[in-house]
Amino acid sequence: MLLLKNGRIFTMKKKNDFSGFVLIEDDKIKKVGKTTELTKEIELKCDKVIDADGGYIMPGMVDAHCHVGMWENGIGFEGSDGNEMTDPVTPHMRAIDGIYYKDRSFGDAREAGITTVVTGPGSANVIGGQFCALKTFGNSIEEMLLKEPVAMKMAFGENPKRVYSGQKKSPSTRMATAAVLRQALMEAKAYKERPEEDKNKVDFKKEALAMVFDGLLVKIHAHREDDILTAIRIGKEFGLNFTIEHCTEGYIIKDKLKEENISVIVGPLLSFRSKYELTNSTIKNPGLLQKAGVKTAIMTDHHVIPIQYLPLCAGVAVKEGMDMLEALKAITIYAAEVCEIDDRVGSLEKGKDADLAIFDGNPLEVMTHCKTTVINGRIVYEN
């Protein structure tokens, strides 16, 4: 067994910020307790004991939307495998077939206390393909895999327009983006409901997209207010289980998002306004959404913001008005909940995966160091 003791425990559930310990057996959390509950008998049974020396012990961080492994660190075209820009509808593309699991960014993530990444295709296509959830340590994709597919990627706004207008193909307008998506969804729904005698005829693309009608999460890329509203309109029209990704102008329609009970994954927060649909971006966005009662996770969108700066993104959100505990939850339990992987990760609870990090101070402070990272009960980084 592995024991982490003498830490400020942040479970990210009801009980937070108490002096305590975490006991790990094999790859699961066995017990989370207060220091007064720790006995000599428990310590003697442990193979290894780590003294947090008053630092923060918290669940490993979760990046709810990134492209780690899809665009390899320090490599151009040869390592760029996130956008199949030959067809606006590619639901059959699977992130696991494009990720380079030895990309050095996975190591950067571990050194920052990030233990889970939800990674997948970019936003060049109206339907980009399937995201997966990975641990940031392993000797193969299969060993790292937490959930696959975890979500289907769809996109509105400038990106599909720019890619396909340049190819003189549809969609080159927002109208066409919505129409292309509706047509693909209608065809996939009809395919799913086809008569029994036709079920021996398999269409790979429709088969993949039809998963959204069984409840597969849909991650919808939308920055601008009007694109967010179109995403909501089509999501409701087809009964999709969806989140809004980026949600840059979400603060403008925060009451609508709350009314519709829509969860959002906000970011990247540290980039400049590189295109028109980012004109109204503000770092105040996550705080405004959180205070309006919208469940808000924070992303890096790596490689846009390097993965290791996920806690920094949450830190600047606090600087601009987000509650500190809510910001910590935005990169742990809320990130896990909105990606539907909270049964395994995101909080310190008995029976969950033993993914933890120890920090020598507040993880959202820029001068803080990650001292130890544990994934599946194994120490994968020590500083």
Order of alpha helices (4+ residues) and beta strands (2+ residues): beta-beta-beta-alpha-beta-beta-beta-alpha-beta-beta-alpha-beta-alpha-alpha-alpha-beta-alpha-beta-alpha-beta-alpha-beta-alpha-alpha-alpha-beta-beta-beta
